[in-house]
């Protein structure tokens, strides 16, 4: 739906790629929003670290989290 509305969307599976790939994308792309899908409780510390680094690099970006683990812990 976001693409249909004219937004550029990029997805990066951090179960396959590494954090350095995530930061490399941010070097060349300035997203208005950054979302994290939290499907495993074990990934919470990594997501928190990525969110903090993202806030530092892109303070203007809206950060959000979803997924069943996020709902269970943060909801």
C-alpha positions in Angstrom: 0.0 0.0 0.0 2.8 2.4 0.8 4.4 1.8 -2.6 1.0 2.4 -4.3 0.8 5.7 -2.4 4.1 6.7 -4.0 6.4 6.0 -1.2 9.8 4.3 -1.7 9.9 1.2 0.5 13.0 -1.0 1.3 12.9 -4.2 3.3 16.0 -5.8 4.9 15.8 -9.1 6.6 18.4 -9.0 9.4 18.1 -12.7 9.9 19.9 -12.9 6.5 21.8 -9.6 6.3 24.0 -8.0 8.9 23.7 -4.7 10.8 26.5 -3.2 8.6 24.2 -3.7 5.6 21.4 -1.9 7.4 23.7 1.1 8.1 25.1 1.0 4.6 21.6 1.6 3.3 21.2 4.5 5.6 24.3 6.1 4.2 22.6 6.6 0.9 18.9 6.7 1.7 17.2 9.0 4.2 14.0 7.2 5.2 11.1 9.2 6.7 10.2 6.1 8.7 12.1 3.0 10.0 10.2 0.0 11.2 11.4 -3.1 13.0 9.5 -6.4 13.0 10.2 -8.2 16.2 9.4 -11.9 15.8 11.9 -13.4 18.3 12.4 -12.4 21.9 16.1 -13.0 21.5 16.3 -10.2 19.0 15.1 -7.5 21.3 18.6 -6.3 22.4 19.7 -6.1 18.8 16.6 -4.2 17.8 17.1 -1.7 20.7 20.7 -1.2 19.7 19.7 -0.6 16.0 16.9 1.7 17.0 19.3 3.8 19.2 21.8 4.0 16.4 19.1 4.9 13.9 17.9 7.7 16.2 21.4 9.0 16.3 22.0 8.8 12.6 18.5 9.9 11.5 16.8 11.9 14.2 14.2 13.1 11.8 13.0 9.5 11.0 9.9 8.1 12.7 10.8 4.8 14.4 8.3 2.1 15.0 8.2 -1.6 16.1 5.8 -4.3 15.4 5.5 -8.1 15.6 4.2 -10.5 18.2 7.3 -10.3 20.4 7.1 -6.5 20.5 3.4 -6.7 21.4 4.1 -9.2 24.2 7.0 -7.2 25.7 6.2 -3.5 24.8 2.4 -3.7 24.3 
